[in-house]
Amino acid sequence: MALVNELLGVSRVEICRPGSFLSSSKCVTDLDGRLRVNRVVDPLGRRGLQVKRVRPVAAVSSEQKVVKIVPEKGVKFKVRAVVTVRNKDNEDFKETFVKHLDNLSENFGRNVVMELISSEIDPKSKGPHKSKPAVLKDWSKKSNLKTERVNYIAEFVVDSNFGVPGAITVTNKHQQEFFLESITIEGFACGAVHFPCNSWVQSKKNHPDSRIFFSNQPYLPNETPAGLKVLREKELRDLRGDGTGARKLSDRIYDFDVYNDLGNPDKGVDFARPRLGGEAIPYPRRCRTGRVPTDTDINAESRVEKPLPMYVPRDEQFEESKRDAFSTGRLKAVLHNLLPGLQAKISEKNKDLKGYQDIDKLYSEGVLLKLGIKDDVLKKFPLPKIVTKFKDGDLLKFDIPKIISKDKLAWLRDDEFARQVLAGINPVSIERLQLFPPVSKLDPDVYGPLDSDLKEEHILGHIDGMSVQEAIDSNKLYIVDYHDTYLPFVDRINALDGRAAYATRTLFFLTDIGTLKPIAIELSLPSTGPSLRSKRVVTPPKDATTYWMWQLAKAHVCSNDAGVHQLVHHWLRTHASMEPFILAAHRQLSAMHPIFKLLDPHMRYTLEINALARQGLISNDGVIESCFTPGRYAMEISAAAYKNWRFDLENLPAELIRRGVAVADSTQPHGVKLLIEDYPYAADGLLIWGAIENWVKTYVSHYYTDADRVCNDRELQAWYAESINVGHADLRHADWWPTLATPDDLILILTTIIWLSSAQHAALNFGQYPYGGYIPNRPTLMRRLIPEENDPEYAIFTADPQKYFFSALPSLLQATKLMAVVDTLSTHSPDEEYLGERPQPSTWTGDTEMVEAFYEFSAEIQKAEKEIEARNSDTRLRNRCGAGVMPYELLAPSSSPGVTCRGVPNSVSI
C-alpha cells in the first residue's frame, strides 16, 4: 500500500460509481478503511455531509468496484447528451436534396456542434465553465430514418469542478434547419438534466450566432446563477431585434406594429382600408413584419397574398400536422382553391337560396353539383393531388351541422333562438335589463333623437302578468342590445351591394322553468331626414303574416349577432387583444423565467393564426367582409368596440357582473351568484375559471411569497409594462389597468390571460360550424329589409313569404364560402394540446413541486369535465338537456380531432 502511495504521489483515493462524479475533490477518505464524514458539493450546488466506507486498495480485485484516484485539481469526465430531433413528415425535392448534401458534408466537418455551459463561474476565465465542443454522432446514418423522432448522441468532456449544467449552445453547420425537440444530459451525479427546446435551429450561414437553450430549472432574474446571467440577457436581446428591416421567415424576432396591412391601395381606392392603431383609430398592436410600404400609400404595408406565407417568428409557425389539417380543411370545402377558376362559372349560378332543399343538397350532393358543375368541368382544373384521394363528391360535401342533426326545425322555434343566447356560439352578449325603455349612449347631436320605440304595451302580454318594473326588479328581463354598435354604420352598410341591415335590440323574459323567451325586437335605421328616425318594433306572431315578419326579425338579430360575435367577442377579445401580451412575453421574459414556463402553452400558434387572419379573413375582400353584415366596415366596428374594451373586466366573474347576469356573493364558490341559474356558458365557465385560478395561485405563490418579490422582478414588470405601454399603447393612460404589485395582482392577471386564451376562445370558436353551418339558423348577413305595407316588396313578401325569407339570406356563393371557412375554424387538429395537458408533463420544469401541482390541476380539469357531462344529462336543465336540445359541451375540456363542438385547447390556436 505504501508503495502505491509513493508511486502515485497521493495519500487519498475515492471509490466512484461508473457514470457519476463529484464536483469537488474535498470528498476524501483515509486508506485504512475507517469511516470518514466529508463535506461535499454536488453538481447541483447542494452542500451536505456524506458518510463513506472505503476499503484498502490492496483488497480491491478486478471484480470489485473500480478505484479512481482523485487528484487535487479537476479531472476530465465524459457525459452523454441524448438529443431528440423531430423529422419532417413530408419533404419537397429541394429539402430532400439539401438533406443529402448535409449528410455528405458531415465527413468534412460541417455538422451540428454543441457546447455545454455551467451555471457556475470559472475563477480563471471569469466566465462560465464550458465543455469542449461536441458533435452529434451518426447524423448521416440516422437522418433518413422514417420516424417522427430521431435520438442522436453527443459526448461532452467536462472537468470535475464543472458544476451544474445550465445551458447548451447549438451551432448548425448544415445548410438546412432542423427542429430540436429536447436534450437530456446523462452522467452527472445529480441525475439527468433536461433541456426542453422545441425550436427550429437555423443554418449558421443564415444565422451566424449559436442558439442558446437553457435547462428546465426555473430562475427569477435576481436568482439567475452567475454563469447564466450574460446568456439570459443575450437571448432576450436577440429575440427583441432592433426594430429595423424586413423579417425573414427564418427569423425569431418579436416586435410590435400597427394594423396597416389589411388593405391594398395599389389595387385601387376600393381596396384601401384605414390604419388601425394610433390616435385616430385605437387598436391593439400586432407582430411586426417590416415589409416595404405600398407604392401609393407610404403608411400602408405591402400585402403578402395567399398562398405565400406571412412572417411570424419561426417557432410560432404551425407544425406539420397542424398545417396539414388546416390545408385539408380548406380543400374539404374546395372554395379556397377553386374559387378564382370557378368565379365566371359560378356567377351565373349565384342566385338566391330558394328553400330548404337548396341547403340540404349541400350536405348530400356537394357544392359543385349544386352549382351545376359536373365532373368533366372539375377535371379541367389543376387540383392538388390530395383531392384525388377522396371519392367523387365526398370532398365537396359538407357535414350535417349539429344544430339540425337532432331536430331539423329546431332553429325555427323561439325557445331555441333564446337558448342559443345562453348556450350557443355567442353566449356573452346578453345583459340584464335595468332600465326600460333602454337608453342609447350615442351622441344625439351626431345621431339625432335616440329614444327607443319599445313601449310597455309591446311586452306586457308576455311577462306573466307582471308590470315591467316588477319584471325588472325580479331579474326577469334581459336584453341583447346592438343598437349603439351598428347604428353609426348602418347607412354605409346599406349602401353596399347586397346588404340590408338594422341596428337591433332584443328583449327576453326569464320563465319560471329557467328558459328565456324572446318578447320584442326593435329594428332601427338612421334618419331619412334631418331629425327623423326610422324604428319599428316586432313582437311574437299572431297570424301567418306576422309569423314570417317575426322570422325575418329574428334573422336580422342573428346577422347583427354574428358580426359582433366574430369581430368583437371572438377576434378582438381573444385574438387581437392577447397578441401584445404574447409578443411582450417573448421579448421580456426569459425562457427560464417561471412565468414564461407557465404561459408558454397558452401562447402556442396564436401569432400564426392571427397573421393568417390578416391575410385572408379580416383583410379587404376577405371572408369577413364578403360574408358578414358590416362588409368593408367590419374592422372599423371592431376598432370602435376596442374603445370600450377593459382588461380589468375580462376575467369571467367581473365580466358576468358587468353584464348584470351575476351578482357578487362571497358565499358562492367563485364569489358570484348567477341570476340565470341554467346559464350553461357561465356555469361551466366558472368551473374552468376556478380550476385555472387555483392552479395559477399555487404556482405564483410558490415563487412570489410577498409583494417585494413581485415588484423587484424586473423581467415580470417589463413584460406587463410593455404589454400595456406598447402592445395596448392607445389605452395605456386608462386608469382601469390592474396594478402589478402583489402576488394577488399577478394571480388575477395571469388567470385572466389563460382564461381568455383557452376557455373563452373555445366557447366562442368551436361551435361556429355546428351552429353556423346551417345558414338559416345563423345568417351572417341579410340582403333584404322587412317590407312595410306600403312598400312595393310587400306584395312579393305576402305572395310567397318563405321564398322572400330565403332570398333575404346570404346567396349560395356567400353561404358556401362561409361554411367552408367556419368548418375549418371549428376543427381541432391532431396535434391539439388541451387544457390540463402539456407535451412534456414531467420535464417542462425542473421544479418537482410544480410538476406535481400541474398533475393536480389536470385532475381538477378532468373533474370539471365529468361535472359538465352530468349537467348535460340533468333534465331539470332545459337549456342543455331535452328533446332535440344540443348538450352544452363547448367548455368540456377534451376532444378528439375534427369538428366536435367541444374541447378547450390551451391557446388561441385556430
Secondary structure, DSSP 8 states (H G I E B T S, - for coil): -HHHHHHHT-S-EEE--TT---S-TT--B-TT--EEEEEEE-TT--EEEEEEE---GGG--TTS--EEE--SS--EEEEEEEEEEE--S---HHHHHHHHHHHHHGGGT-SEEEEEEEEEE-TTTSSEEE---EE-TTHHHHTT--SSEEEEEEEEEEETT---EEEEEEEE-SSS-EEEEEEEEE-STT--EEEEEEEEE-BTTT--S-EEEE-S----GGG--GGGHHHHHHHHHHHH--S-S---TT-----EE-B--S--GGG-GGG----BSSSSS----EE-----B-SS-TTSB----TTS-----GGGS--HHHHHHHHHHHHHH-HHHHHHHHHHHHHTT-----SHHHHHHHHHT-HHHHTT--HHHHTTS---GGGGGS-TTGGG-----GGGTS-TTGGGSHHHHHHHHHHSS--S--EE--SSS----S-HHHH--------HHHHGGGTTT--HHHHHHTT-EEEEE-HHHHHHHHHHHHTSTT----EEEEEEEE-TTS-EEEEEEEEEE--SSSS--EEEEE-S-SSHHHHHHHHHHHHHHHHHHHHHIIIIIIIIIIIITTHHHHHHHHHHS-TTSHHHHHHGGGGTTHHHHHHHHHHHTSSTTSHHHHHSTTGGGHHHHHHHHHTT--GGG-SHHHHHHHTTSEEE-TTSTTSEEESSS--HHHHHHHHHHHHHHHHHHHHHHHH--SHHHHHT-HHHHHHHHHIIIIITGGGTT-TTS----SHHHHHHHHHHHHHIIIIIHHHHHTTHHHHHTSGGGS-S--S-----TTSTHHHHHHH-HHHHHHHHS--HHHHHHHHHHHHHHTEE-TT--BTT--SSTTTS-S-HHHHHHHHHHHHHHHHHHHHHHHHTT-TT-TTTSSTT-----TT-S---SEE-S---BSS---
